[in-house]
Amino acid sequence: MKLKDLLEQGVADKDAKAALKIKNDLMKVGKFIETGFAMIDKELSSFNSPGLKQWFAYAIKKNMGTTGKSGFDRRAFEKHLNDWYKGR
């Protein structure tokens, strides 16, 4: 095995450990998103809840990978979500 391969393996091992370290926090993000949809279902009528749920999901999807990397642009998400509320 070459030195380069050994170094790359070391980086991969460190990344795997780091990924495991943040796993629970990442799972919490999924729970927050699920809670957002549940709040919409609970608080809005069946007439308006589908529209807000669709807008909420689109705001999440639209703003993934928009920060120049593969991140999430929270400000753009908030602006997009606020657009749903304009005129209501």
C-alpha positions as CSV (number, residue, x, y, z in Angstrom):
1,M,0.0,0.0,0.0
2,K,1.3,3.4,-0.9
3,L,1.7,6.3,1.6
4,K,-1.0,8.3,-0.2
5,D,-3.4,5.4,0.2
6,L,-2.6,5.2,3.9
7,L,-3.1,8.9,4.4
8,E,-6.4,8.8,2.6
9,Q,-7.5,5.9,4.7
10,G,-6.6,7.9,7.8
11,V,-8.8,10.8,6.7
12,A,-11.6,8.4,5.9
13,D,-11.4,6.9,9.3
14,K,-11.4,10.3,11.0
15,D,-14.4,11.4,8.9
16,A,-16.3,8.2,9.8
17,K,-15.7,8.9,13.5
18,A,-16.8,12.5,13.1
19,A,-19.9,11.5,11.2
20,L,-20.9,9.1,14.0
21,K,-20.3,11.8,16.5
22,I,-22.8,14.2,14.9
23,K,-25.4,11.5,13.9
24,N,-27.8,12.2,16.8
25,D,-27.8,15.9,16.1
26,L,-28.5,15.3,12.5
27,M,-31.4,13.0,13.5
28,K,-32.8,15.9,15.6
29,V,-33.0,18.0,12.5
30,G,-35.3,15.4,10.9
31,K,-37.4,15.5,14.0
32,F,-37.7,19.3,13.8
33,I,-38.8,19.1,10.2
34,E,-41.3,16.4,11.1
35,T,-42.6,18.7,13.9
36,G,-43.0,21.5,11.5
37,F,-45.3,19.5,9.3
38,A,-47.2,18.2,12.4
39,M,-47.7,21.8,13.5
40,I,-49.2,22.8,10.2
41,D,-51.6,19.8,10.3
42,K,-52.6,20.6,13.9
43,E,-53.1,24.4,13.5
44,L,-54.5,24.8,10.0
45,S,-57.7,23.5,8.4
46,S,-57.6,20.8,5.8
47,F,-58.2,23.5,3.2
48,N,-55.0,25.5,3.8
49,S,-52.7,22.9,5.4
50,P,-51.8,21.2,2.1
51,G,-50.7,24.5,0.6
52,L,-48.5,25.5,3.5
53,K,-47.0,22.0,3.8
54,Q,-46.1,22.1,0.1
55,W,-44.6,25.5,0.5
56,F,-42.6,24.5,3.6
57,A,-41.3,21.4,1.8
58,Y,-40.4,23.4,-1.3
59,A,-38.6,26.1,0.9
60,I,-36.5,23.3,2.4
61,K,-35.7,21.7,-0.9
62,K,-35.1,24.9,-2.8
63,N,-32.5,26.2,-0.3
64,M,-30.4,23.1,-0.1
65,G,-27.0,23.5,-1.8
66,T,-27.4,27.2,-2.3
67,T,-24.6,28.5,-0.2
68,G,-21.9,27.9,-2.7
69,K,-21.2,24.5,-1.2
70,S,-23.6,21.7,-0.4
71,G,-25.1,23.5,2.6
72,F,-28.4,25.1,3.5
73,D,-29.2,28.8,3.2
74,R,-31.4,29.4,6.3
75,R,-32.0,33.1,5.4
76,A,-33.2,32.2,1.9
77,F,-35.4,29.5,3.4
78,E,-36.9,32.1,5.8
79,K,-37.5,34.6,3.0
80,H,-39.1,31.9,0.9
81,L,-41.3,30.8,3.7
82,N,-42.3,34.4,4.5
83,D,-43.5,34.8,0.9
84,W,-46.3,32.4,1.7
85,Y,-47.5,34.6,4.5
86,K,-47.5,37.9,2.4
87,G,-51.0,39.1,2.0
88,R,-52.6,36.7,4.5
